[in-house]
Amino acid sequence: MIYQPGVGGAGPSLRPTDLGAGAWLRRGSSLPKMFSLGSWLPAWPGLAWGWALLDALLQGLVGACAVSVLCSLLKVYLYIQCLNNPERRAEKEAIQAQWWVLEPLHVVVLTGVLAMVGSRVAALVALEFSLRAVSTILSLGKGTHSSQLYLLCQYSLGCGVSCGLSFLLEGAPHGTCNLGLAAGLAGLLATYARRLARHVCTLYELHSRERYCGVCILLLAAGHGIPQLLRRALAVTFAVADLAAVALINRDFLSTAEAVRFWTPLTICYTLLVIYMQDEPRQSSGQQPVYQTMLVRMGGLFILLLTVGRWTDILHILISLLGELWCLLRAGVMLEVCQRQDFTQQSRLDRRLGSRSEETS
């Protein structure tokens, strides 16, 4: 049937079979819409909830893979440092004796925890760690860095990646597909980083001595640059996460007065937490202050959200407490190694400063 405009009024409506494919597309149907997965599914009430759950799981998987890559690269660096120092042989054997089977379990558990935590609480956790990291870096001496920060930021890194993805892909027409691609890439990086750590802990001592493995030779020459690489990657990640966190929190406020009522106690809470955590490491050593600091941080956010938050935020804070505890327990061996390394580094710096002051006097 051929329809001629202007003959017989409006005329019958055209069907897709009456037009060519190009005319049909020009008439209003778009190619991305044709091949969109959601366009072929019925509009059931529970389908939107299912897509939201899938997005949350994919965001949590990307965050968990980021934490896995961080821990694997840090394990490579610590193992090489302990291997190069004969006095740290016990630490090397402790790192080497970790159970590799638990690595996938850690990713699965952390994925579930990050998926259950809402974007609001994830944003608060990322902001809190950013302030704590900046305060710690400013308090350190010139030329020194804290290896513990790489392990203390595990859960905060996952929350930062999750809320960053939530903000960047908000309203995107193919957000689920983008998250799927991001999860695939993150899983690939995590797998190769885990294989690298296993290869180093198993064969690096032999290969670095025989000089016939390209990976081990590269680590022998440039392995000392791993902390600098991690610092730059974490700085970029938390910078994006902080911007996303502020935007995600502010979108819930209808007026400036509501925003002020929320940000004022939050700023006071964060300031008190930073002051407490600056004094605590000087009073004691070991893993006990790490867990005490974690409880104080989550307790402070819990009390704050009791007054200015929602009941879902309180539930998410309790889930975040479990996530922080899971990450710290899993990294217990590396945390001890980092504490000893930071203590040795700080002692050398103090002796150096003391000798310079004696020379000048």
C-alpha positions in Angstrom: 0.0 0.0 0.0 1.3 3.4 -1.0 0.2 6.4 1.0 0.1 9.8 -0.7 -0.1 12.8 1.7 -2.8 15.2 1.0 -5.2 12.7 -0.6 -8.1 11.6 1.6 -7.1 13.5 4.7 -4.8 12.0 7.3 -4.8 8.6 5.7 -4.0 5.2 7.4 -1.0 4.8 9.6 2.1 3.3 8.1 3.5 0.0 9.2 7.2 -0.9 9.3 6.7 -3.3 6.4 5.4 -0.5 4.2 8.7 1.4 4.5 12.3 0.4 4.0 14.6 0.0 6.9 16.2 3.4 6.4 12.9 5.2 6.3 11.7 3.4 9.4 14.8 4.5 11.3 14.3 8.1 10.0 10.7 8.0 11.1 11.6 7.8 14.8 13.1 4.4 15.7 16.8 4.4 16.6 19.3 1.7 16.1 20.5 1.6 19.7 16.9 1.3 20.9 16.3 -1.6 18.6 19.2 -3.6 20.0 18.8 -2.5 23.6 18.2 -5.4 25.9 15.5 -3.6 27.9 13.4 -2.8 24.8 12.8 -6.6 24.2 11.7 -7.3 27.7 8.1 -6.7 29.1 7.6 -3.8 31.5 7.1 -5.8 34.6 6.9 -4.0 38.0 9.8 -6.0 39.5 12.0 -5.7 36.4 13.4 -2.3 37.4 14.3 -3.6 40.8 16.1 -6.5 39.2 18.1 -4.1 37.0 19.0 -2.0 40.0 20.2 -5.1 41.9 22.3 -6.2 38.9 23.9 -2.7 38.7 24.7 -2.8 42.4 26.3 -6.2 42.1 28.4 -5.1 39.1 29.5 -1.9 40.9 30.4 -4.0 44.0 32.4 -6.4 41.8 34.4 -3.6 40.2 35.2 -2.2 43.7 36.2 -5.6 45.0 38.4 -6.2 42.0 40.1 -2.9 42.6 40.8 -3.9 46.2 42.2 -7.2 45.0 44.6 -5.5 42.5 45.8 -3.2 45.3 46.5 -6.1 47.7 48.2 -8.2 45.0 50.6 -5.5 44.0 51.3 -4.5 47.6 52.0 -8.2 48.3 54.5 -8.3 45.4 56.3 -5.2 46.8 56.4 -6.4 50.4 57.7 -9.8 49.4 60.5 -8.4 47.3 61.5 -6.0 50.2 61.5 -8.8 52.7 63.5 -11.1 50.3 66.2 -8.4 49.9 66.7 -8.1 53.7 67.9 -11.3 55.4 66.7 -10.0 58.7 63.1 -10.1 57.5 63.1 -13.8 56.5 60.2 -14.6 58.9 58.1 -11.9 57.3 58.8 -13.2 53.9 57.7 -16.7 54.9 54.6 -15.4 56.5 53.6 -13.6 53.3 54.4 -16.7 51.3 52.3 -19.0 53.6 49.1 -17.1 52.9 46.2 -19.2 51.5 45.7 -18.4 47.9 42.4 -20.2 47.8 40.8 -17.5 50.0 41.4 -14.8 47.4 38.3 -15.5 45.3 36.3 -15.8 48.5 37.4 -12.4 49.6 36.3 -10.9 46.3 32.9 -12.6 46.5 32.2 -11.5 50.0 33.4 -7.9 49.4 31.3 -7.7 46.3 28.2 -8.6 48.3 29.0 -6.1 51.0 29.6 -3.3 48.6 26.4 -4.1 46.7 24.3 -3.9 49.9 25.8 -0.5 51.0 24.0 2.4 49.5 25.7 5.2 47.6 25.1 7.7 50.4 27.1 5.7 53.0 29.7 4.7 50.5 30.2 8.4 49.7 30.6 9.2 53.4 33.2 6.4 53.9 35.2 7.6 50.9 35.2 11.2 52.1 36.2 10.2 55.6 39.2 8.2 54.3 40.3 11.0 52.0 40.5 13.5 54.9 42.3 11.0 57.0 44.8 10.2 54.3 45.5 13.9 53.6 46.0 14.5 57.3 48.4 11.5 57.7 50.5 12.4 54.6 50.9 16.0 55.9 52.0 14.8 59.3 54.7 12.5 57.9 58.2 13.7 57.5 59.6 14.6 54.1 60.6 11.6 52.0 58.6 9.1 54.0 55.3 7.4 53.4 53.0 5.1 55.3 52.6 1.6 53.9 49.7 1.0 56.2 47.5 3.4 54.3 47.5 1.0 51.4 45.8 -1.6 53.5 43.7 0.7 55.6 42.1 2.1 52.5 40.8 -1.2 51.2 37.1 -0.9 52.0 37.2 2.9 51.4 38.6 2.2 47.9 35.8 -0.2 47.2 33.2 2.4 48.4 34.9 5.1 46.3 34.9 3.1 43.1 31.3 2.1 43.7 29.9 5.6 44.4 32.1 7.0 41.5 30.5 4.5 39.1 27.1 5.2 40.5 27.5 8.9 39.8 29.2 8.7 36.4 26.7 6.2 35.0 23.6 7.8 36.5 20.9 8.1 33.8 23.1 6.5 31.1 21.0 4.7 28.5 23.2 1.6 28.6 24.5 1.8 32.1 24.2 -1.9 32.8 26.2 -2.8 29.7 28.9 -0.3 30.6 29.1 -1.8 34.1 29.3 -5.2 32.6 32.3 -4.2 30.5 33.9 -2.5 33.5 33.4 -5.6 35.6 35.0 -7.8 33.0 38.0 -5.5 32.7 38.4 -5.2 36.4 38.1 -9.0 36.8 40.8 -9.5 34.2 43.1 -7.1 35.9 42.5 -8.7 39.3 43.2 -12.2 37.9 46.5 -11.2 36.3 47.5 -9.3 39.4 46.8 -12.3 41.6 48.8 -14.5 39.2 51.7 -12.1 39.4 51.7 -12.2 43.2 51.5 -16.0 43.2 54.4 -16.2 40.6 56.5 -13.8 42.7 56.0 -15.6 46.0 56.8 -18.9 44.4 59.5 -18.3 41.8 60.9 -14.8 42.2 63.8 -15.9 44.5 65.0 -18.4 41.9 64.3 -16.3 38.8 65.9 -13.1 40.1 69.0 -15.1 40.8 69.1 -17.0 37.5 68.0 -13.9 35.4 65.9 -15.8 32.9 62.3 -14.7 33.6 61.3 -11.4 32.0 58.7 -10.5 34.6 61.0 -11.1 37.5 63.8 -9.2 35.8 61.4 -6.3 35.4 60.4 -6.4 39.0 64.1 -6.6 40.0 64.8 -3.4 38.1 61.6 -1.5 38.8 59.9 -3.2 41.7 60.7 -0.3 44.1 58.4 1.9 42.1 55.2 0.0 43.0 54.3 2.3 45.9 54.6 5.3 43.7 52.3 3.7 41.1 49.8 2.8 43.8 49.9 6.3 45.3 49.1 7.9 41.9 46.3 5.5 41.1 44.7 5.9 44.5 45.0 9.7 44.3 43.2 9.8 41.0 40.6 7.3 42.2 39.8 9.1 45.5 39.7 12.5 43.7 37.0 11.3 41.4 35.2 9.5 44.3 35.2 12.6 46.4 33.7 14.7 43.7 31.1 12.0 43.1 30.4 11.7 46.8 29.7 15.4 47.3 27.3 15.4 44.3 25.5 12.2 45.5 25.0 13.6 49.0 23.9 17.1 47.8 21.3 15.7 45.4 19.1 14.7 48.3 18.7 18.2 49.7 15.9 20.5 48.5 17.3 23.7 50.0 20.6 25.2 51.2 19.3 25.0 54.8 19.0 21.2 54.7 22.4 20.9 53.2 23.9 23.1 56.0 22.1 21.1 58.7 23.7 17.9 57.3 27.2 19.2 56.4 27.9 21.1 59.7 27.7 18.1 62.1 29.4 16.0 59.4 32.4 18.4 59.3 32.6 18.5 63.1 32.5 14.6 63.2 35.2 14.3 60.6 37.4 16.8 62.3 37.2 15.0 65.7 37.9 11.7 64.0 41.0 13.0 62.2 42.3 14.5 65.5 41.8 11.2 67.3 43.5 9.2 64.7 46.5 11.5 64.7 47.1 11.0 68.4 46.2 7.3 68.6 49.2 5.8 66.7 51.6 7.6 68.9 50.2 6.0 72.1 50.4 2.3 71.1 51.6 -0.1 68.4 50.3 -3.3 66.9 47.1 -4.2 65.3 44.9 -3.3 68.3 44.9 0.4 67.6 43.9 -0.3 64.0 40.7 -2.1 65.1 40.0 0.5 67.7 40.3 3.3 65.1 37.9 1.4 62.8 35.4 1.1 65.6 35.7 4.8 66.5 35.3 5.8 62.9 32.2 3.7 62.2 30.8 4.6 65.7 31.2 8.3 64.9 29.4 7.9 61.6 26.7 5.7 63.2 25.9 8.4 65.8 26.0 11.1 63.2 23.5 9.3 61.0 21.3 8.6 63.9 20.6 12.4 64.1 20.8 13.5 60.4 20.4 10.3 58.4 17.8 7.7 57.5 17.2 4.3 58.9 18.7 2.7 55.8 21.9 4.7 56.4 22.2 3.2 59.8 21.8 -0.3 58.4 24.5 0.4 55.8 26.9 1.7 58.4 26.6 -1.7 60.2 27.3 -3.5 57.0 30.2 -1.2 56.4 31.6 -2.2 59.8 31.6 -5.8 58.7 33.2 -4.9 55.4 36.0 -3.0 57.1 36.6 -5.9 59.6 36.7 -8.4 56.7 39.3 -6.4 54.8 41.5 -5.9 57.9 41.3 -9.6 59.0 42.2 -10.7 55.5 45.3 -8.4 55.3 46.5 -9.1 58.9 49.9 -10.5 57.9 50.7 -7.7 55.4 49.5 -5.1 58.0 52.1 -6.4 60.5 54.8 -6.2 57.8 53.8 -2.7 56.9 53.8 -1.6 60.5 57.3 -2.9 61.1 58.5 -1.3 57.9 57.0 2.1 58.8 58.5 1.9 62.2 62.0 1.1 60.8 61.6 3.9 58.3 60.6 6.4 60.9 63.4 5.4 63.3 66.0 5.9 60.5 64.5 9.4 59.8 64.6 10.3 63.5 68.2 9.2 63.7 69.1 11.2 60.6 67.4 14.3 61.9 69.1 13.9 65.3 72.6 13.5 63.7 72.0 16.7 61.6 70.9 18.7 64.6 74.1 17.6 66.5 76.2 18.6 63.5 74.6 22.0 63.3 74.9 22.6 67.1 
